[in-house]
Amino acid sequence: MRIPHGSALHVQDGDLHLEQVALKTLATTHGTPLFAYSKAAMLQALAAYQRGLAGRSAQIFYAMKANSNLAVLQLFVQAGCGLDIVSGGELARALQAGCPANRIIFSGVGKSRAELRAALDVGIACFNIESLAELEALNAVAVAMGVQAPISLRVNPDVDAQTHPYISTGLKDNKFGIAHEDALQAYLHAHALPGLRVVGIDCHIGSQITQTAPYLDAMNKMLDLVQAVEAQGVPIAHIDFGGGLGIDYAGDTPPNADELWRALLALIDARGMGNKTIFIEPGRSLVGNAGVCLTEVQYLKPGAHKNFCIVDAAMNDLPRPALYQAFHEILPTQTRSATTQTWTVVGPICESGDWIGRDRELAIETGDVLAVASAGAYCMSMASNYNTRNRAKEVLIDGDQVTVIRERDTYADQWALERMLPQA
Ligand SMILES: *Cc1c(COP(=O)(O)O)cnc(C)c1O
């Protein structure tokens, strides 16, 4: 069994703990499936970025789509973060969690006019614009409201982030951003529009990036563009470098956030742009390894070709294996003396894609609780009610303290907004 780096998981007296809480006991108290997040792990992950950017004019915007629970947002906002949002729903959530509007930035390729209006209305810090059409739409909305919208253009630097194709976003043929070669013209155009105020430049090249080189490539291309745009008389106050830093799922060794930023800031300084404000939008790297999903073994189904371990969490709780063939470490929460066997861990959903881990060496019995590691990011925020399954409960761990931060759905919650046909 391998405990991922940065997870606050450790074995004590034979039992797996998250901070000071034994996970088997936690599952008994709160039921399964259950998401548990370590406050210390989240704040430690944040601290690495804060160290890396110390002494600079900089703002960290937590990309809240990774995990948008209100309590998680509160934690990051109280620690000084702003929030990077991608929808009107996330705007509402961010405000509900107490994030000041001037610490919100808005990303995404398909912001609706209503979403643009709502964000202008509360006065967010910056709109990250992804196309010329969006530039025109935001200008029209802002002019009609009699305001100026602060904008940056999301530039697609055309670098290969060397990650899964579904989470690689900085290549020419991705739907994201404005092509690098079109960006200068787009800036000149934006600068001339009355409803817009150019404040920055933005990129986000992908997710689960474990190499430094793609980041350095992207930064070089961004700085080229900043120089070209400023040479035409359009000042760029901030460089938003997106998120995307990877975490240890399966022995991955991404650079530490502080080391990565030391290298990036050295590059910025070497090119004489050390006075620029830095924005970043990390998501996964702040929360991914802070979370586990606890699930109970329902049935063991050994077979001639494969042994299946059927658990009570499924692809509706943990969508990443089905969506990206992603690997999550699966850890027993108690030590068993029995010898291990090879198990494929699956959920109860009626889909062959509903698997959580393939061919894992585990010593388990029916009724055991397993911890699916690295489940703090893109799990609960992607969860659904498929198969009319209640979405899980969530708790925050702080030392030996356990705080419920989301109750489990009830069946009645699931159909509360549905309307039955009138009876004849
Ligand atoms: C998803 C996203 C992020 C965060 O990505 P992570 O890989 O979770 O760090 C940042 N910026 C934008 C625009 C995004 O879409």
The ligand as a Tripos MOL2 file, in Angstrom:
@<TRIPOS>MOLECULE
LIG
   15    15     1     0     0
SMALL
NO_CHARGES

@<TRIPOS>ATOM
      1 C1         -9.8510   23.9250  -14.3680 C.3       1 LIG1
      2 C2         -9.1410   25.2060  -14.5140 C.ar      1 LIG1
      3 C3         -8.1350   25.5660  -13.6060 C.ar      1 LIG1
      4 C4         -7.6500   24.6500  -12.5110 C.3       1 LIG1
      5 O1         -7.0000   23.5370  -13.0280 O.3       1 LIG1
      6 P1         -6.2930   22.4950  -12.0310 P.3       1 LIG1
      7 O2         -5.7160   21.4840  -12.9310 O.co2     1 LIG1
      8 O3         -7.3680   21.9410  -11.1670 O.co2     1 LIG1
      9 O4         -5.2730   23.2450  -11.2600 O.co2     1 LIG1
     10 C5         -7.5580   26.8110  -13.7410 C.ar      1 LIG1
     11 N1         -7.9400   27.6700  -14.7310 N.ar      1 LIG1
     12 C6         -8.8900   27.3420  -15.6330 C.ar      1 LIG1
     13 C7         -9.2540   28.2990  -16.6800 C.3       1 LIG1
     14 C8         -9.5220   26.1000  -15.5580 C.ar      1 LIG1
     15 O5        -10.4490   25.7830  -16.4620 O.3       1 LIG1
@<TRIPOS>BOND
     1     1     2 1
     2     2     3 ar
     3     2    14 ar
     4     3     4 1
     5     3    10 ar
     6     4     5 1
     7     5     6 1
     8     6     7 2
     9     6     8 1
    10     6     9 1
    11    10    11 ar
    12    11    12 ar
    13    12    13 1
    14    12    14 ar
    15    14    15 1
@<TRIPOS>SUBSTRUCTURE
     1 LIG1         1 GROUP 0 **** ****
